[in-house]
Amino acid sequence: MPSTAALAVISLPFGLVIGSFLNVVVHRVPAGRSLSRPRSACPGCSEPIAAYDNIPVVSWLVLRGRCRHCRRAISVRYPLVEAGTAALFAGVGLRFGWTWTTPAVDVFVAGLLALACVDLERYLLPRRIVYPMALLSGGLLVVASAASGDWGHLEVGAACAAVAFGVFWALNRANPRWLGFGDVRLAAVIGLVLGWLGADYALVGFLVANLAGVVVAGGLMASGRMGRQTPMPYGVFLAAGSVLTVLAGAPLTQLLAAHPI
């Protein structure tokens, strides 16, 4: 079987293509638009984007971040999402190798990246992203369990998903201003996938997410750029904590075991 390094290299172009699709998802899903029609077009002049101007990262660099026709600026988010997805897929390939866990986690991190972008821009975690991510990643984890004959990981993941959903649901019911129901849905998916890796991974993922949120919010409040009533895109921190735990979970869980709460 080829090495994990070979898988990481193979994952790069695949990640670029998926990243290009994620840009469409981020742009169209919050607006309730179709993902397939009409063709992508410049928001300034409405000129359809030609295939040669839609090559991930490369086209943006060649065009210097502007539309070929009207020269309107194209957000740097587009190449960043494409390159970021490629980097995440390569990292997942190195981390898990040629296993059924890899495609499940690829779906998971791709969904998290799309959700983080939408939440950062609109303070929204759309069901049209959360549910497909949950079904695809969960379905692939079922396949992984069936292929290995080991259902223990899936049982732990399901239990972590239930606990995460229950805790976040209770917080939402206590005060919806603390977090929206989109965070409740996302917490269940995070619990499932990180729980598949181990209950300690799920715990670390949520701890890192909340620690990052506290640090960022504290810094913004200290600098006067944020008040106590300013909304926070909590989904961004959930995504960041989850991705960090997926890629560097082993050292983090070992640290937690050595210094229990």
Backbone torsions as a table, in degrees:
resi	resn	phi	psi	omega
1	MET	NA	137.4	178.2
2	PRO	-57.1	157.8	-177.9
3	SER	-72.2	165.8	176.4
4	THR	-66.0	-29.6	177.0
5	ALA	-63.2	-39.4	177.6
6	ALA	-63.6	-39.9	178.4
7	LEU	-63.2	-40.2	179.2
8	ALA	-61.5	-41.8	179.4
9	VAL	-65.7	-43.7	178.4
10	ILE	-62.5	-33.6	-176.9
11	SER	-69.9	-23.3	-175.2
12	LEU	-62.0	-55.6	179.4
13	PRO	-65.3	-34.6	177.1
14	PHE	-62.6	-41.1	178.3
15	GLY	-65.0	-35.4	177.7
16	LEU	-62.8	-42.7	179.6
17	VAL	-65.4	-46.0	178.3
18	ILE	-63.3	-37.6	177.6
19	GLY	-61.9	-37.7	176.5
20	SER	-63.0	-39.9	176.9
21	PHE	-66.6	-37.4	179.6
22	LEU	-62.7	-33.6	176.5
23	ASN	-61.5	-38.3	176.6
24	VAL	-64.9	-42.8	179.6
25	VAL	-60.8	-47.8	-178.1
26	VAL	-62.0	-37.4	-177.1
27	HIS	-78.1	-39.1	-169.6
28	ARG	-98.6	-35.4	-174.8
29	VAL	-60.3	-48.0	179.9
30	PRO	-59.8	-26.2	179.9
31	ALA	-88.2	-0.2	179.5
32	GLY	72.6	23.1	-176.9
33	ARG	-94.2	161.4	176.9
34	SER	-68.6	145.9	178.4
35	LEU	-83.6	-14.6	-175.0
36	SER	-108.3	-27.6	-177.8
37	ARG	-136.4	145.2	-6.7
38	PRO	-76.6	-179.2	176.5
39	ARG	-60.9	155.2	176.9
40	SER	-61.4	137.5	-178.4
41	ALA	-141.9	159.7	177.2
42	CYS	-67.0	129.0	179.1
43	PRO	-68.4	-14.8	-179.2
44	GLY	-86.4	-52.1	-175.9
45	CYS	-109.6	-2.7	179.1
46	SER	64.0	15.7	177.9
47	GLU	-75.8	126.2	178.1
48	PRO	-56.9	142.7	-179.2
49	ILE	-84.3	121.7	180.0
50	ALA	-68.8	156.3	-178.6
51	ALA	-57.8	-38.6	-178.2
52	TYR	-73.2	-12.0	174.6
53	ASP	-101.1	10.2	-176.8
54	ASN	-121.9	25.4	177.0
55	ILE	-81.4	123.5	-175.3
56	PRO	-50.8	133.4	177.6
57	VAL	64.7	-52.1	-174.5
58	VAL	-58.4	-48.5	-177.2
59	SER	-62.2	-40.1	179.4
60	TRP	-62.3	-41.5	179.6
61	LEU	-68.0	-43.4	-179.2
62	VAL	-62.7	-41.5	-179.3
63	LEU	-83.5	-0.2	-179.8
64	ARG	57.0	38.2	174.9
65	GLY	70.2	28.0	-179.9
66	ARG	-137.2	153.8	176.1
67	CYS	-64.0	137.8	180.0
68	ARG	-62.4	-30.8	-171.8
69	HIS	-93.5	-53.2	-175.5
70	CYS	-103.1	-5.8	179.0
71	ARG	65.3	18.5	174.9
72	ARG	-68.5	142.7	-178.8
73	ALA	-65.9	139.2	176.3
74	ILE	-105.8	128.2	-174.8
75	SER	-54.0	140.3	176.9
76	VAL	-67.6	-12.8	177.3
77	ARG	-57.5	-34.4	-175.3
78	TYR	-60.7	-55.2	178.2
79	PRO	-68.6	-30.2	179.3
80	LEU	-65.8	-41.9	177.9
81	VAL	-65.7	-41.6	-179.8
82	GLU	-64.7	-48.0	179.1
83	ALA	-67.7	-38.0	179.1
84	GLY	-63.8	-41.3	178.0
85	THR	-64.1	-42.3	178.2
86	ALA	-61.2	-43.6	179.7
87	ALA	-65.0	-40.8	179.0
88	LEU	-64.2	-44.4	179.8
89	PHE	-62.8	-39.8	177.8
90	ALA	-64.3	-41.5	178.4
91	GLY	-64.1	-41.1	178.0
92	VAL	-65.1	-39.2	177.7
93	GLY	-61.5	-43.0	177.5
94	LEU	-66.0	-36.1	-175.4
95	ARG	-73.6	-42.1	-171.3
96	PHE	-113.7	-15.0	176.5
97	GLY	68.1	-157.4	-175.0
98	TRP	-84.3	70.6	179.2
99	THR	-131.0	166.3	177.1
100	TRP	-69.5	-16.7	176.9
101	THR	-65.4	-34.0	-175.6
102	THR	-59.2	-53.5	178.9
103	PRO	-63.0	-33.8	178.5
104	ALA	-63.9	-43.7	-179.8
105	VAL	-72.5	-32.9	174.9
106	ASP	-58.3	-46.7	177.6
107	VAL	-60.4	-42.0	-178.5
108	PHE	-61.3	-51.5	-176.6
109	VAL	-70.3	-33.0	177.0
110	ALA	-64.7	-44.1	177.7
111	GLY	-63.0	-40.4	178.9
112	LEU	-63.5	-40.2	179.5
113	LEU	-63.8	-44.7	178.6
114	ALA	-62.6	-44.4	-179.6
115	LEU	-64.6	-39.0	179.4
116	ALA	-63.2	-40.9	179.3
117	CYS	-64.3	-44.8	180.0
118	VAL	-65.1	-43.4	-178.1
119	ASP	-66.1	-37.1	179.6
120	LEU	-66.1	-35.7	-177.4
121	GLU	-87.4	-34.4	-169.9
122	ARG	-128.5	0.2	-175.7
123	TYR	53.9	52.8	-173.7
124	LEU	-148.4	139.8	174.8
125	LEU	-123.4	89.0	-171.3
126	PRO	-65.6	139.8	175.3
127	ARG	-61.5	-30.2	-178.9
128	ARG	-66.9	-11.7	173.2
129	ILE	-104.7	-44.7	-176.1
130	VAL	-62.6	-46.8	-175.5
131	TYR	-66.4	-47.7	176.2
132	PRO	-60.5	-38.5	177.5
133	MET	-61.5	-42.8	179.7
134	ALA	-64.5	-45.4	-178.0
135	LEU	-66.3	-43.8	-177.5
136	LEU	-69.8	-49.5	-179.2
137	SER	-67.2	-41.4	177.8
138	GLY	-63.7	-42.4	178.3
139	GLY	-62.2	-40.7	178.8
140	LEU	-68.2	-32.0	175.6
141	LEU	-69.0	-34.6	174.4
142	VAL	-63.6	-43.0	177.3
143	VAL	-61.0	-42.5	178.7
144	ALA	-61.3	-40.6	177.8
145	SER	-65.5	-43.4	179.8
146	ALA	-64.5	-38.9	-178.3
147	ALA	-67.4	-36.0	-178.2
148	SER	-92.0	-18.2	-176.1
149	GLY	75.6	9.1	-179.5
150	ASP	-110.0	108.1	-178.3
151	TRP	-97.8	0.9	-177.5
152	GLY	-63.7	-40.9	180.0
153	HIS	-62.2	-40.0	-179.1
154	LEU	-67.8	-37.5	178.0
155	GLU	-64.0	-42.7	177.8
156	VAL	-64.7	-41.7	178.2
157	GLY	-60.7	-43.2	179.0
158	ALA	-63.6	-40.5	178.9
159	ALA	-65.0	-42.3	178.5
160	CYS	-65.4	-37.0	177.5
161	ALA	-63.0	-42.7	-179.7
162	ALA	-64.9	-42.8	-179.8
163	VAL	-65.6	-45.6	-179.4
164	ALA	-62.4	-43.7	178.6
165	PHE	-61.3	-43.8	-178.7
166	GLY	-63.1	-44.4	-179.7
167	VAL	-64.8	-47.0	-178.1
168	PHE	-70.0	-34.9	176.5
169	TRP	-63.0	-41.6	179.3
170	ALA	-64.2	-40.4	178.1
171	LEU	-65.1	-39.7	178.5
172	ASN	-65.4	-40.7	179.3
173	ARG	-67.9	-36.4	-179.2
174	ALA	-67.3	-40.8	179.2
175	ASN	-162.1	101.8	-179.4
176	PRO	-59.6	-17.7	179.1
177	ARG	-74.0	-19.6	177.7
178	TRP	-68.8	-44.6	176.2
179	LEU	-160.2	148.9	-178.8
180	GLY	-83.9	172.3	-177.9
181	PHE	-72.6	-19.6	173.3
182	GLY	-61.4	-36.8	176.5
183	ASP	-65.6	-34.1	178.8
184	VAL	-64.0	-47.1	178.8
185	ARG	-61.3	-46.0	-177.5
186	LEU	-64.6	-37.1	179.7
187	ALA	-59.2	-38.6	179.6
188	ALA	-64.6	-41.1	179.3
189	VAL	-66.5	-42.0	177.7
190	ILE	-62.1	-43.6	178.3
191	GLY	-59.4	-40.5	-179.4
192	LEU	-63.4	-52.4	-173.7
193	VAL	-73.2	-46.7	178.1
194	LEU	-67.7	-34.9	176.8
195	GLY	-64.0	-31.6	174.8
196	TRP	-57.8	-38.0	179.0
197	LEU	-76.1	-20.9	179.9
198	GLY	145.7	145.7	-179.6
199	ALA	-59.4	-33.5	179.1
200	ASP	-66.6	-31.3	176.3
201	TYR	-65.8	-42.4	179.1
202	ALA	-62.4	-42.8	179.8
203	LEU	-63.0	-46.1	-179.8
204	VAL	-63.2	-41.6	-179.4
205	GLY	-57.7	-46.3	179.7
206	PHE	-71.4	-34.8	177.3
207	LEU	-64.4	-45.3	179.9
208	VAL	-63.5	-41.9	179.8
209	ALA	-59.6	-46.8	-178.2
210	ASN	-71.3	-35.8	177.3
211	LEU	-64.4	-43.3	178.0
212	ALA	-61.9	-41.7	179.0
213	GLY	-62.3	-42.7	-179.9
214	VAL	-65.2	-43.6	-178.6
215	VAL	-65.0	-46.8	-178.9
216	VAL	-65.8	-46.9	-179.8
217	ALA	-62.3	-41.6	179.0
218	GLY	-62.4	-40.6	178.9
219	GLY	-66.2	-42.2	179.9
220	LEU	-66.7	-38.5	178.8
221	MET	-68.9	-39.3	-179.9
222	ALA	-65.3	-32.4	-179.7
223	SER	-85.7	-3.2	179.6
224	GLY	79.8	9.4	-178.6
225	ARG	-90.0	-1.1	-178.4
226	MET	-151.3	140.0	176.4
227	GLY	-106.5	176.2	-177.9
228	ARG	-64.6	-26.2	-177.8
229	GLN	-97.1	1.3	-179.7
230	THR	-71.2	128.9	179.6
231	PRO	-67.6	149.8	178.6
232	MET	-120.9	136.4	176.0
233	PRO	-77.7	80.7	-173.3
234	TYR	-60.6	-29.1	179.2
235	GLY	-60.5	-30.4	177.9
236	VAL	-62.4	-41.8	-178.6
237	PHE	-74.1	-36.4	174.7
238	LEU	-61.2	-41.9	179.3
239	ALA	-65.9	-46.8	-178.6
240	ALA	-62.3	-44.3	179.1
241	GLY	-63.3	-38.3	-179.6
242	SER	-68.7	-44.7	-179.7
243	VAL	-64.3	-43.1	178.6
244	LEU	-61.5	-39.8	179.9
245	THR	-69.1	-38.1	177.4
246	VAL	-61.4	-45.3	-173.4
247	LEU	-85.0	-28.7	-176.8
248	ALA	-131.3	33.0	-173.2
249	GLY	-68.5	-36.1	-175.7
250	ALA	-59.0	-52.3	177.7
251	PRO	-61.1	-36.8	-178.5
252	LEU	-67.5	-42.6	179.2
253	THR	-68.7	-33.5	176.2
254	GLN	-65.9	-38.8	177.5
255	LEU	-64.5	-40.6	178.5
256	LEU	-64.9	-40.3	-180.0
257	ALA	-65.5	-35.9	-179.3
258	ALA	-75.6	-25.4	-179.7
259	HIS	-131.3	72.0	-177.3
260	PRO	-62.9	150.6	-179.9
261	ILE	-71.2	NA	NA
